[in-house]
């Protein structure tokens, strides 16, 4: 993971992220660090070549078109190779480029007050949230549809009106705290799950202690590793 190749290693050993062997490996979740690291090695070249780094004339437009073009190729790779080699499309950056790049596309839409962005702000945020929750209950055979839907819907939620009950909930101090430590939660929860499965297991009586331990470690990690 330190060298940004753990996702390539997991492909090499053909480790399915949802298999039993992955559940027992406390480092499986580090694949995303490597995939994101590879993305952010590549992304600055796009920013530079489109002139966005120096804010040249039309550079925002060029960056947006480039991201849309590359994302279209990426989503084609994701859809086409999913049935051929599901493990590779899960782990490899080219197949996941569109998901991260969508954040850049949304950012440009917000900054330029894009027509589509203005239309999205009219959709009630509660409706968008309910649709996102609905994708969690899709059968596994609809995982392609679910991944695309939750990505697009999350973008819509970011664009939604910054007022109302849902906005107040998401800007609540407790929710913001969980958001701040969310990446530490992501990194550590798999290790706790794996070590629990190796030892005491996961039971109704153990879950509160395991969740408490997760939050304590994530908070420590955020304060003394991430922030410094």
C-alpha positions, 0 to 999 in steps of 0.5 A: 500500500505504501508503494501504491500497488496493493490493488495490483497485488490483490488482483494477482492473488485473485482476491474477491473483496467480498470473499471469505478470505478477504474478510479474514485479511486485515489489509484488504481495504487498503486497495482503495489507497493504492487505486486513489494514489494512482488516480492522483498521479495521473490527475495533475497532468490533466489539470496541467495540459488543459491549462487549468493550473494557470487558469488560461482562457477556457481552461475550465471548459477544457478540463470539464470536457476532458473529464467527461471524455475520460469518464465516458471511456472509464465507465465503458471499461467498467461496464464492458469488462465487469462480466468478463473480469469482475475482480479487475474492474473492481480494483483497477483505476481505469475502471474506477476513474469515472467515480472519482472524476465525477467529483471534479465534474460536480465541482466545475458545475457548481462553480460555473452555475451550470444549467444542469446544476441549477436544475438539480438544486430544484430536486428535494434533497430528501427525495435524493437521500431516499433514492440513495438508501433504496440503492442499498437494497438492490439485489446483487445482480444489479450491482452495476446499476447500483454503483452508477446510481449511487454515484450520480445521486450523491452528486445530485445531493451535493448540488441540492439546495443548502437549506431545510431539515436535511441540510441542518442534519448533515451540518450537525456537529455530531454528523460533521465529526463522523464525516471528519473521521470517516476515512479513519473509520473506513481504514480501521473497521476492516481490521477490527472485523478481520481480527474479530473473526480470527478471535471472538467472532462478531455477535449481537453482544460484541458489536457495541464493544467493537463499534466503540473500539472502532470509534476510539481508534479512528478518533486517535488516528484522525487526531494524531496521524491525519491532522499532523 
